[in-house]
């Protein structure tokens, strides 16, 4: 095959305007798809980072809350205070009941 195509700097190409426009539109559409895909991949990576952070925070809460390392709700503090008062009242009643039994 001696019909090799040789391209030089001085080679000339003849294209009709319709072909040139279709080539340019094709290149622009491929570039648009590429940029869209890159943006979607970047958004998905950001979503994964946010989800990891949320999972880590949930794990920390799940472990530390029952241990009391993250504090307590105000209602829990009120309830604990009421339980303390009830315990002291119960001790006083027990002591009074004991005195009454001894007095018989």
RAKAGI-V839284 format. One record per helix or strand. SS is the DSSP state (h for helix, s for strand). FROM is the first residue (numbers start at 0). LEN is the number of residues. If there is no record, write none. Layout:
ss=SS from=FROM len=LEN
ss=SS from=FROM len=LEN
This chain:
ss=h from=16 len=51
ss=h from=73 len=30
